[in-house]
Amino acid sequence: MIGHTTRQASLFYFAFAKEAAAITDDLLDPLDELLNDRSLIDLASQALAKRSTRSADFGRPSIAPDRLLRCLTLKHVKGWSFRQLERELRASLLYRRFTRFYEDPIPDFSSFSRTFGLFGKDGTAGVHARVVQIAQEQSVAQGQRLRTDTTAVETNIHYPTDSSLLADGIRVLTRGLKRISAACEAGALKVVDHQRAAKRRVLEICRAAKTLSDAGREKLKQSYGKLIALTRGLSRQTTKVLEELKAGKLVARADMLLAVLQAEAQLRHFLPLTEKVIAQAQARIFEGQTHYPDKILSLFEEHTVVIRKGKAHKPNEFGRLVRIDEVENGIVSNYHIALNNIAQELGVKRTVLPGRGRLSKERAVRQKERWFRRGQGWRAGIEARISTLKHRFGMLRAHYKGEVGFERYVGSCVVAQNLVAIVRNKKAKTKELCRSG
């Protein structure tokens, strides 16, 4: 059941209400007025209704939609983690008043994580569209001029080496097999934990990679061969266990059936990815094939791609390419997770993206033309907006899981940035009116 937006005040809170009302904040107070928008609250209600079939009118009350919307905004405006959000809400009268929790208990950080995920990709896009519409209604963004650029947003992964990916595969497959073994009768499934051996092989590979001699290269291949053999053996055992589960040869206890189903689903997800990691490691180390098609960079964020933008300090970035469209007064009118460079495919005749390295004669002449230089100056203004999104609102690295989580994180950062831009524009207009008056 969705929580109510109208709540009866408690006598206990009266002792703190006067103190809480005396605390002012230049940013949160105007944001409080913006978030009273009925359409935004309705979007939050629609998200909460997705929990189960009858979440809208049945079951115990969940977090109220206005509280959910305000907690989501506060988290991304401040750049907090879920744990920080919970801690700050418990400790601050200002944040309790802003999120409308007042004297009520604060949900656990894990509850915030699950509830925020209900928005999904489409729900976050709907909130963004409504915020942009508010900017139009308040004459903050007219949409007469637009500049666009792409930026790399990292996924939350470690640096992807073949050895670490093989070790990740051993870890997740071993974990799933152990859960199935614990849920079956004693002795029905024996699982050997190879994680210590895998860790030793990874350390051997790290040491051998620093040696450029022939002996070092041979040692590297030997260590990779042992690590691949461990992973391949575990992959074969996982395939056999899944076949036995399907055929009914491996039976779980009645009280552990749900745990087995969850572990089986995880194994069916990670097994093909681990086999791809084995294939790409085999191709690179023993066959010298460095450009492997559809390379896996993470078992947990498999949508991650390599982005090369020619930066001296960071030649390779691991994440996704995000397109940002900016209109007047710093409002981001649209964002899009791009698969490749698409400007010319969309019919844009004059792109002002400067070439890298040695330019051809035609390219050099083109970049000296007046329209190119003027367009490049206009386009460069979006770099400040991208920097603000990354360093002020946390879009440098997406911390939500999965491809949908990645888009939801990027959209939430953009929504928070737009809300702050609307507030600052209104404050600037108020100051101008005061000076002119």
N, C-alpha and C positions, 0 to 999 in steps of 0.2 A: 504494500500500500504506500502511495506517495505521501510524504509528510505535508502538513498544512503550512501555507505561507502566513496565515494569521494565527498568532499564538497569544495566549493569555499571559500577562506579565506576572512574575512571581514576587511575593513579598520579600523573599530573600534578596532579590536583585536590587530592591529599592535602596539598600545601604550603599550600593556601588554605582547606581544610576547617575547620581549627581557628579561623582568623580569622573565617570566615563564620558559624560556629556561635556565636561570641561576640557577634555583632551581633543585637540584639533590637529588635523593633518592636511597640508596643502594639496596633496595628491589624492588621498583616499576619500576626503569629503566630496569633491566633485565626482569622483568615480562612483560614489554611493548613489548620487542622483542618476547617473547614466544607467546603472544596473537595475534601476527600478522599472526599466522598460518591460512592458507586458509581453512583447514578442520574445524577448530573450528568456524570460521566465517560462514561457510556454515551450520553448525549445529544450530547456532543461527538464521540464515535465515529460516531454516526449522521450528523452533519453532515459529517464528513470523508469518509464513504462516498459522498457525493453528487457528488464531483468528476467522476467518470466511471463507466462501467459496472462496471468491476472494481477500483475504488479500494480496496475493503476488503481484497483479498488479492493484488493484482497490481501490479507497477511498483515504482519506487524508494520508500523510506519517506518519508512526509510528516511534518509536525510531530505529536508524540504528543498524544492527546486531553487528557491532564491538563495539558500545557504550554499547549495552546490555550485551555483554560478559564481558566487562571490568568493568561495574558497578556490575555485579554479583560477579566477582572475588574480587573486592575491598571490597564489603560488608562483605564477609566471611573471607577474609584475616585480616581485621580490627576487625571483630566481632561486627559490628554495627547493629542496628535496621534499618528499612526502614526510619524512621524519621531522625535518625542520618545520614544516607547516603545522604538524600536530603540536610540536613543542612550543612554537610561538603563539598559537591560538590558546593554549592552556595558560600561558604566562602573561598575556597582554590584554588589558581591558579595551584598548583601542581596536585590536584585531577582533576581539569577541563582538564588539559593537558593530564593526564593519560587516562581519559575516553573519550577523543576526543570531549568534549563538547565545549571547548574554550569559545567563547562569547555567545553561544546559550543558551536559557533559559533551566533551569533544570526541569525535570518532577516532578510532585507531588509524595509524598511517596506512595500514594494509586495506582498511575499509575505504579510505580516500582513493587509493590506487585502483581498486576494483570499480568504484563508482565513477571515477573520471573516465575509465575505459568505456563506459556505456555510451558516451557521445559518439565514439567511432569516427571514421573518416567523414561520413556525410553529415553527422551532427555538428562536428567542429566547423565544417565548411558552411553550414547553415548559420551558426553563430557569427562567423566572420562576415557573411553576406549581410546580416542584419546590422552589424557594427558599421560596415561601410555605408549602408543606407542611412544610419543615424548621422554619419558624417556629412552626407549629402543634404539631409533635412536641416542640419544646423549650419549649412553653407561653409563647412570646413573643406570639403572636396567637391569641386565642380566637374572634374574629369575632362577638362579641356586640353590638358597636356599630360603625357604619360611617358615615362622612361622605364626601360626594363633591362635586367641583367640577370645572369646566373651566378650562383655561388655554390661551393661544395659544403655540405653539412655532413659531418662525420656520424657514423653509427657507433654505438657504444660497444666496441670490440677491442681486443688486444691486437697488436701488430701481427698480421697474418703470415706466418711462415709455415711451410709444409710440415715441419716437425711438431710445432705446437698444435696444428690442426689434427694431426694424427693422434697426438696425446689427448686432445679433446674428444676425439671419436672413441678412444679406448675408455675414457672416463665415463661418458654418457651411456655407452653400451654395457659396461660393467655394472653401472648403477641400476639400469633397467633389469638386467639379468638377476642381480641380487634381490631385487624386490619380488620378482616372480619366484625365485627359489625360496624366499622366506614365506611366500603365500601358499606354497605347495607342501606336500608331505615331506618329512625329513628324509633326505637322501634322494629325492626324485630328480633333483637338478643340482649338479655340482658346478660351481663357478669359481674359477681361479682369477684372483685379482692381479693384473699385470701393471698396475699403475706405478709401482715403485720401479719396475724394470723400464717402463716407458720414460719415467723421469730421468733415469740414468742415461738412456739413449739420447734424450733431448740435450742433456748437459754435454755429452760427448760430441754431439753435432755442433753445439755452440762453440766448443773449444776447437774442433777441427776446422770450422769455417773461418777462424782467424788465421789459420796457417795456409799460406799460398803455395807451399811446396807440393810435390807429387805425392809424398807420403801423407800429407794432410788431406789431399783430395781422396786418396784411397781409403783413409780412415773415415772420411765423411760418407763415402758410399757404403762402407761396411756397417756403420752405425745406422744409416737410413735403411739398409737392407734388413737389419734386425728389427727396427721399429715397424717397418711395413709388414714384416712377417708376423709380428705380434698382432697388429691391427687386422690383418687378413684372417688370421686364425680366429680371432674374436668375432669377426664378421660372419665367418662360416658357422660358428656356434650359434650366433643370434638367428641366422636364417633357419637353422635346424630347429631351434626352440619355437620360433614362430610357426613353422610347419606342424610341429607336434601339438601346439595349442589349437591350431585350426582343425587338425584331425582328431582331437580329443584324446591323444595319447598322454598329454600332460594336463592333469586336472588340479585345479586350485581348491582349497578348502572353501566351504560355503560362506564363511564369514569374511573371507579375503578376496571374494570374486571381483569387487569393484577395484581394489588395488591392482589386481592382475590386469584388468581391462585397461586401466590407466597406463600401467607400465608397457603393456603390449602396444598401445597407441603411440607412445613415445618411441619405442624401438622401431616401429614401422615408419616413423617420421625420420629418425636419425640414421637408420641403416643405409638408405640410398645415398644420403649426403656423405657418410663415411666412406662408402665405396667410391664415390667421385673423388674424394680426397686421396684415397689410395691410388687411383688411376692417374691423377695429375702429379702426385709425388713421384710415381714410377716413371712417368713420361719426362719430367724435368731432370731428375737426378741420373737416371740410367739411359735415357734416350736423347737428352739434350734439347728437348722440346720446351722452350721457354714461353711460347705463346699458345697456351692450352685453351681450347674453346670452352666457354661457360665455366670459367674457373670459380671454385668455391673459395670465398675469403673468410667465411665464418659459418660454423654449424648452427649458430643461434640467430644470426641475422643474415640469412642466406641471400637476401636481396641486395647486399652490399656490392658495390662495384668499385673498380679502381678509377680515380679521376686524376688526370694529369693536366695541370693548368700552367706549367712552366715556372712555378715558384722556386726560387733558389733555395729557400730554407725548408721547403716541403714539396719536393718534386712529385710525390705520390700521396694522394689522400684517399681514404677508404670510407665511402659513404654513398650519398646520392647527390645528384645535381638538382638544385632547386632554383626555379625561376621566380623572380620577384618583380612585380609591377608596381611602380610608385606614381601617385598623382600629387596634386597640390598639398602643401602643408604636412608632408611626411606620411600621408595615408597610403598604406599598401592595399591597393584595390584588388589584387589577385596574387595567388601563389600557386605553383604547379611543380610537381615532382617530374622533372624532365628525364627522358631516356637518352637523348642526344641533343646536339645543336639543331634547333628546328626553325630558326628565324626564316631562312630562305625557303624552307618547305612550306611555310605558312603564307608565302607570297610577299614578304617584306623585300622591297626592291633595293633599299639603301640601308645596309647594315654598317654600323660604325665600330666593328670589332677589329682592333689593330692586329696585324699579323706578327708572329714571333720569328726570330732568327733572320736570316738573309731573305730579303724580299725580292720578288720578281719585278721586272720593269713596270708591268701593268699595275701590280699591287702598290708599288712605290708611288706611281703617278696618282693612283686613286686616293691614297692616304694623304696626299698633299692638296687635294681639292678642297674648296672652301666649305662645301656642305659637309664633308667628312669631319673637318676640324671643328666646325660649329656643333655638329651632332655629338662628337666625342666629348666636347666640353659639357654639353647637357647631360650626356649619359654618365659622366664621371660623378655627377652629383648623387647618384644612387649608392655610391660606395659608402657614403656616410650612413645611409639608412641600413645597409647590410652590416656595417660595423656595429651599429646600435642594436640590431636584432641579435647579433652573435654575442657581443660582450655585455650588453645591458639586460637582454631578455633571455639569454642562455641558448641561442640557436646554434652555437658553435658545435655542439654535439647533442644528438637526440638521445634521450635517456629512456624513452618508452620502447617496449619490445615489439618486434615484428614490423612488417611493412606498413600495416595499418597504424600501428603505434607511432611509427616514424612520421607519417603524414599528420597524425593527430597532434604530435608534439610540435611540428613546424607550424601548423595552423593555430595552436594555442599561443605560441610565441608571437605570431603576427597579430592575433586578436588583442593581446595585452599591449603590444606596441601601438596599435591603432587607438585603443582607449586612452592611453597616456597622451598620444598626439592630439586627440580631440580636446582633452582637458587643458593642455598647454596652449592650444590655439585660442580657446575661450578665455583663458586668463590673460593672454596677450591682447585680445580685443578689449577686454575690460580695462586694462591699464591704459590703452589708447584713448578710450572714452573718458576716463578720469582726467587724463592730461588735456584733452581737447575741451573738457568742461571747465 
